[in-house]
Amino acid sequence: MKFIFAPGKSKASPRSGRLVLHTQFASKILNNKRDVMVWLPPGYDSNRYRRYPVLYAHDGQNLFDPQTAYIGIDWQIGKTAEALIQQKRVKPFIIVGLYNTPARQEEYTPIHGRSYAEFIIREVMPFIDHQYRTAQGRMKTGVLGSSLGGLISFYMAWWYPEYFSMAGCLSASWMWQGARVFKDIAPLMKPRQKMKIYMDHGSEGVEGNNAAIFYKMRNTLVAKGFALGKDLEYFYGVGDRHDEASWARRVWRPLEFFFGTAH
């Protein structure tokens, strides 16, 4: 995989993915700026008529590059996606990594999260659709994150099922603000539109100590009509913690659940 920091200047092999960095993407909705990293799958440049599903991922600086990642450990999500595509385990797709900002907690939680969701829907998605050959529509669009990023991914899909049909919630912070997520969704029915939710957690540290909350969320979704193995995927990572290294080991799971050739 090659790192390309300007659109239109790639010499990547057709069998390699490539990264494009859009610096200081400005939001009128949030009144701030952030970098946006776009990963294009192998074959994107040679298959000029093909359109690709899109996965919008939070904490973008932690996804692709250890030099920008928290404590120098990245998810290696591009390398993982590339390997899955080359092994024909998933269909090719685009990843849009949205860097976080100093307002991360506000943006990634439900109190102010709707503004962040609107930023993605109203500002980022039209830009990505204009710049790249995306397969538009809810069935081709997903959102993914970890910790608070996993929490807001769930809320975004639940709030806006007309835009997102996939939500990847790695080690989601269901316990935030006294586990208010359970109160928020208690009166709500399962979204009418077809939707896939991936959730997981580790066995160690804060995640192991709060395992009951993860089980409760899984069971709550099942009670609302989600079927395990069909539109709900749950994974328990033995030995995993609440950190980038653990998410790097597990991220192939939601990618295959969402874009797998067997589905």
C-alpha positions in Angstrom: 0.0 0.0 0.0 1.3 3.4 -0.9 0.8 6.7 0.8 -0.2 9.4 -1.6 -1.0 12.9 -0.2 -2.4 14.6 -3.3 -5.3 13.5 -5.5 -4.5 12.5 -9.0 -0.8 11.8 -8.5 -0.9 8.1 -7.8 1.4 5.5 -9.3 0.1 2.7 -7.1 0.0 -0.8 -8.4 -3.5 -2.0 -9.4 -3.1 -4.6 -6.7 -2.4 -2.0 -4.0 -4.6 0.5 -2.2 -3.6 4.1 -1.8 -4.3 6.9 0.6 -5.3 10.5 -0.2 -5.1 13.1 2.5 -7.5 16.1 2.4 -6.0 18.6 4.9 -8.0 20.9 7.1 -11.5 20.0 5.8 -13.7 22.9 7.0 -17.1 22.4 8.5 -19.6 25.2 8.7 -21.9 23.1 10.8 -19.3 22.4 13.5 -17.2 25.6 12.9 -13.9 23.6 12.9 -11.4 21.9 10.6 -10.0 18.4 10.5 -7.9 16.2 8.2 -9.8 13.6 6.2 -7.9 10.5 4.9 -9.4 8.5 2.1 -8.3 4.9 1.4 -9.0 3.7 -2.2 -9.0 0.0 -2.8 -6.8 -2.0 -5.2 -8.0 -1.5 -8.8 -9.6 1.8 -8.1 -7.5 3.6 -10.7 -7.6 0.9 -13.4 -11.4 0.2 -13.1 -12.5 3.6 -14.0 -16.2 2.8 -14.4 -16.6 0.8 -11.1 -18.3 2.4 -8.1 -17.5 1.4 -4.5 -19.3 1.2 -1.2 -18.0 3.6 1.5 -17.2 3.1 5.1 -16.9 6.3 7.2 -14.5 5.8 10.2 -13.9 8.0 13.2 -10.5 8.7 14.9 -9.0 8.8 11.4 -5.5 9.6 12.6 -5.4 6.2 14.3 -6.4 4.1 11.3 -3.6 4.0 8.8 -0.3 5.5 10.0 1.6 4.9 13.3 3.2 8.3 13.0 -0.2 10.0 13.5 -1.8 7.3 15.7 -2.2 7.4 19.5 1.0 6.2 21.2 2.3 5.2 17.8 0.0 2.2 17.2 -2.4 2.3 14.3 -5.2 -0.1 13.2 -3.5 -0.9 9.9 -7.1 -0.9 8.5 -5.9 -0.2 4.9 -3.5 -3.2 5.0 -6.2 -5.4 6.5 -8.8 -4.3 3.9 -6.3 -4.8 1.1 -5.5 -8.3 2.2 -9.2 -9.2 2.5 -9.9 -7.9 -1.0 -6.9 -9.8 -2.5 -8.1 -12.9 -0.8 -11.6 -12.3 -2.3 -13.1 -12.4 1.2 -14.7 -8.9 0.7 -15.8 -6.8 -2.2 -13.7 -3.7 -2.7 -14.8 -0.6 -0.8 -13.6 2.9 0.1 -12.6 4.0 3.6 -13.0 7.6 4.7 -11.0 8.3 7.9 -12.2 11.4 9.8 -9.6 12.8 12.2 -10.9 13.7 15.6 -10.7 17.2 17.1 -10.3 18.6 20.6 -14.1 18.4 20.7 -14.0 14.6 20.3 -16.1 13.9 23.4 -18.8 16.3 22.4 -18.9 15.1 18.8 -18.9 11.4 19.6 -21.6 11.4 22.2 -25.4 11.9 21.8 -25.7 15.3 23.4 -23.9 17.0 20.6 -23.5 14.0 18.3 -26.3 15.0 15.9 -24.3 18.0 14.8 -21.3 15.7 14.1 -23.6 13.3 12.2 -25.0 16.3 10.2 -21.4 17.3 9.4 -20.7 13.9 7.9 -24.1 13.6 6.0 -24.3 17.2 4.8 -20.7 18.2 4.2 -18.4 15.2 4.0 -20.5 12.7 2.1 -21.3 15.2 -0.8 -17.6 16.0 -1.0 -16.6 12.3 -1.1 -19.4 11.5 -3.7 -18.1 14.3 -5.9 -14.4 13.5 -5.6 -14.6 9.7 -5.8 -16.5 7.0 -7.6 -18.8 6.0 -4.8 -21.8 3.7 -4.9 -24.3 6.0 -3.3 -27.3 4.9 -1.2 -27.8 3.6 2.3 -27.1 0.0 1.4 -23.6 1.0 0.3 -22.8 3.2 3.2 -21.5 2.4 6.7 -19.9 4.0 9.7 -17.4 2.5 12.1 -15.4 3.5 15.3 -14.1 2.3 18.6 -14.8 3.4 22.2 -16.8 6.7 21.9 -16.4 6.3 18.1 -18.3 3.0 18.4 -21.0 4.7 20.4 -21.6 7.5 17.9 -21.5 5.0 15.0 -24.4 3.2 16.6 -26.3 6.4 17.2 -25.7 7.6 13.7 -27.1 4.5 12.1 -30.1 4.5 14.5 -30.8 8.2 14.0 -30.2 8.2 10.2 -31.0 4.7 8.8 -31.9 6.4 5.5 -28.2 7.2 5.1 -26.4 4.2 6.9 -27.1 0.5 6.8 -24.0 -0.6 8.6 -22.6 0.4 12.1 -19.3 -1.0 13.4 -19.1 -0.6 17.2 -15.7 -1.8 18.4 -15.5 -1.6 22.2 -18.3 0.9 22.1 -18.7 3.0 25.3 -22.2 1.8 26.1 -21.5 2.8 29.7 -21.2 6.5 28.9 -23.2 8.8 31.1 -24.7 6.0 33.2 -25.4 3.8 30.1 -28.0 6.2 28.9 -28.0 4.4 25.5 -30.5 1.9 27.0 -32.9 4.7 28.0 -32.5 6.3 24.6 -33.4 3.2 22.6 -35.9 1.6 25.0 -39.0 3.2 23.5 -37.8 2.7 19.9 -38.5 -0.1 17.5 -35.9 -1.7 15.4 -35.4 0.6 12.3 -37.6 -0.5 9.4 -34.8 -0.4 6.9 -32.3 -3.3 6.7 -29.3 -2.7 8.9 -26.2 -4.6 10.1 -24.6 -3.9 13.5 -21.2 -5.2 14.5 -20.2 -5.1 18.2 -17.4 -6.5 20.2 -15.3 -6.1 23.3 -12.2 -7.5 25.0 -11.9 -9.6 28.2 -9.3 -7.4 30.0 -9.3 -4.2 31.9 -12.2 -1.8 31.7 -13.9 -4.0 29.1 -13.8 -7.1 31.1 -15.0 -5.3 34.1 -18.0 -3.9 32.2 -18.7 -7.1 30.3 -22.3 -7.2 31.6 -23.1 -3.9 29.8 -21.8 -5.3 26.5 -23.9 -8.5 27.0 -26.9 -6.3 27.9 -26.6 -4.3 24.7 -26.3 -7.5 22.6 -29.4 -8.9 24.3 -31.3 -5.6 23.9 -30.7 -5.6 20.2 -31.7 -9.2 19.9 -34.9 -8.4 21.8 -35.6 -5.7 19.3 -35.4 -8.1 16.4 -31.8 -8.3 15.4 -30.6 -11.8 14.6 -27.2 -12.9 15.7 -25.1 -13.9 12.7 -27.5 -12.3 10.3 -27.9 -8.6 11.0 -26.1 -8.5 14.3 -22.5 -9.7 14.9 -21.1 -10.0 18.4 -17.5 -11.0 19.2 -15.7 -11.4 22.6 -12.0 -10.8 22.3 -10.2 -13.0 24.8 -7.1 -11.2 25.9 -8.0 -8.0 24.2 -8.0 -4.6 25.9 -9.4 -1.1 25.2 -6.6 -0.1 22.9 -5.6 0.3 19.2 -3.6 -2.9 19.1 -6.7 -4.9 20.0 -8.9 -3.1 17.5 -6.3 -3.7 14.8 -6.5 -7.4 15.5 -10.3 -7.4 15.3 -11.1 -4.9 12.6 -11.2 -7.5 9.9 -14.4 -8.9 11.5 -16.7 -5.9 10.8 -15.1 -5.4 7.4 -16.0 -9.0 6.4 -19.4 -8.8 8.0 -20.3 -5.7 6.1 -18.6 -6.3 2.7 -18.0 -10.1 2.7 -18.4 -11.9 -0.6 -20.2 -14.7 1.3 -23.0 -12.3 2.4 
